[in-house]
Amino acid sequence: MNNPRFVLPVTLLLGASLAACGGGDDGDGDGATIDAPPAATMLTVTGQAQTVSGTSTVPLEGATIEAYRNGTATPIGTATSGADGNYAITLTTDGTAIDGYLKGTSAGLIDNYLYPPKPLTADRDNATILLISQQTLGLLGTLGGVTQDSAKGFVGVLVVDAAGNGVAGATVTISPMGTARILYARNSLPSQSATETDESGTAFIANTDVGTIMVDAQGGGVDYYEHPVNARAGVITTTAMEAK
């Protein structure tokens, strides 16, 4: 299956891909679940775990990747990344779409929860999970002119068109907004003055409320699926805004 590779340039040092299993809504702003077609009996999610070294991302060996359905505490699939950072998780679906997320963990790095905009009904590749240090997250805040509160959430968003390309000129919104601050990338760095996405389609949301938040986007000539993510304290959540 061909799937767009979603690249989230966090800084010149970082990047993460957002192809994974996850939930969504119907795009009407009411939080309803997207109607998904029946799923294959068995699905496979593949990707790479990465971390930061110097000025680039590198494969991360030994990271634990778990797949969950929303509202459950027990993983439905688990994998460990190899020396090349690659992993594969085979999931049993019972014929229903998998509405959930991936969780990546590695000692000494911040957990990453990966939510795509729609439930998974077929194999998905390029599910790259970037695990960064607290120091790197602090650098993001410094560049964006904010201090990330450890009791709040941090969400990275990639806005893409139907071909999977980043959308320039889009704005990202969340509800509830609370005390969150939305930053947009310029030259692959968080900007303190930008008010919309550049061609990378990247936005960073610091200090979100903890719990379910609805993520949406407007602009760039594209209509997007609004969908929920669960923002957790002290970790990183990543997702994509995908064209309908």
N, C-alpha and C positions, 0 to 999 in steps of 0.2 A: 504493500500500500504506500502510495506517495503522500507524505505529509510535509507541510511547510516547516522549516526549522526556525523556531522563534528565538532570536538572539536578544538578550537584555544587556546592553553595555552599561554596567553600573558606574565604572570610571574607566580610565584608560587601562586600569589593571584588571578589570572584571568583565565577565560575561556569563549569562545563564540562558538555557533554552527552556521553553515553556510548553513542551508537548508531553502531556501526561493525562491521567484519568481525573475527571473532575466534574463539578456540577455547574448548572447554569439556570437561567430563567428564560422566559419567552420574549424578552426584549421590550416588554411593555411597561416595565418599571414596577410591576406588582410583586416581583419576587417569585412568581410561579415557576415550576420546573419546566424546562424545555421538553417537549414531546420527543422522545428518542425512539428510533426503530429498534426492533429486537436485536439483541447482541448475539454474536457467535458463542457457542458453548465454552470455548477456550480462547482467551486473548493473551497476547504477549506485548509487554511494554519493554522497550530497550532504550538505552541511553548511556550517558557517561557521567560519572561523578568527577568534579573538578574542584581545585582550590587555586589560590593565588601564590605565585612565586615571582618575586621581583616585579617586573612590569607586564606579566602575562599570566594567563590561566594555564594550569597544567593538570594532567590526569591525577586523580586521587585514588590510591589503592586502599582497600579495607574499609571503605565507607559502607554503612548499612542503609539500604534503601527498602522502605516498607510501603505497601499499598493498602489503603483503607477505604471502605465505604463510609460516607458521612454518617455520623451518629453511632459509630461502632468503635469499640476500644481494642478490638483484636484485628491484627493485620490479616488481609486475605492473600497476601503474597509478600515474600521477603527475598532479598538478594544482597550479596556482598560484591562490591566492585573489585575487579581484578587489577593486576599490575598496570594495565593500560587504562584503568578507570572505568572500563565498560561493565555493564550489568544487564541482566535480562530477568524479568519477572513474568511468569505464566499465571494467569488468573482464570478461575472458574467462575462463570457468570450466571449460571442457572437460566440463561436465556434472557436476562434483563441487563440493561445498560448499567455500567458501573459509574455511579455518581459519588465521587470521592476525591482522593488526593494522594500524592506521594509525599513521604517524609524521608529526608536524608539526614543522617547523623554521622559524626566522626569526632573522636576525642579531641578536645581543645578548640573545636570550631563551633559556630552557631548553627543550630538546626535550621533546615530549610523545608518549608511546606509548599508544595507545588500544586496549584489549582489551575486547570484550563477552563475555558468558558462553557464547555458542553460535556455531557456524559459520554463515556467511552463505549463505543459499540463495535469497534474493530481494532486490530493491531495498531500500535502507535510506536513510532521510532523517534530518535533524537530527543528523548526526554532527559535533557542535561540538567543536573542539579549542582549548583555552585555552593560550596560550603566555605564561608569566610571566617576570619578571626574577629574578635571584638575590636581589635585595633583598626582593622579595615573598615568596619562599620562606623567607628568613630571618625575615620577620615571622610567618609561620605557625609556625615553630619557637618564636619568642619567646612567642607567644600560648599555645602548648601546653606551654611549659616544657621544651622539648628543643632541643638543638643538632643540626641535620642534618649528618651526616658525608658529605663529598663522595665518599667511597669506598663509600658504602652507597646503597640504593635508597629512594625515597619513593613511596608508593602511595596514591592517593585512591580510595575505594570508595563506591559508592552502592547502598544496599539498597532494592529496590523490590518491590511486589506485582504481581499479574497484570495490573493496570491501569496499571502504570508509575508508581504513586505511592510516595513515600518511606514506609518502614516505621519506626514508632517502636517502641522496646523490643527491638530486635535487637542482637545482638553479632556482631562480626566476628572470625574467627580466620585465621591463616596458618600454614603449615608448609613449611619449618622456621621457628620463631619467632625463633631467634637472640637478638640484642640489640634487636630491634625494639620500638617502643612504639606501641600503638594508642590513638588519641585520637578522641573523638566530638564532634560539633558541638553547641553550645548557642547559640541566637540567631545562627546562621550563623557562629559563631566556634569554633575548637578549644578545648575545655574541658580543664583539667587534672584535673578531678574526675569528670566524667561516665563512667559505666560501660556505657552502651548508647546506641543511636541515639535522636535525637528525631524529630519528624515529617518532617524533611528526609531521614532515612535515611543521613546522611553520616558516614563515618569516614575518618580520616587515619592512615596507618601510616608512621612515621618510622624511618629506619635499619634497613631490611630487609637480609637477606642478598642478595648479588648472584647472579642466576641464576633458575632456575625455582622459583617458590613457588606453593603451592596456596592459594587464597582461598576461604573458606567463611563462611556466616552461619547463625545460629540465632535463633529467637524471632520475636515479632510474629505468631504464628499462621500462618507461611508456611514452606513447604519450598523450599529453594533449590538451584540447580545449583552445586556446587563445581567450580572450574575453575582451570587454571594461567595465570599470567602470567609474563613474563620481566622481573624487576626489574633495571634497569641502574643502574650507578653514575652519580651526578651529573645524572640526568634525572628526569622525572616520569612515572609510569605511572598510568593511570586505568582503572577497570573498574566493572562493575555486578554485583551479586548479584541474579539474576532469579528470580522464582517459577517453579516447574515447571508 
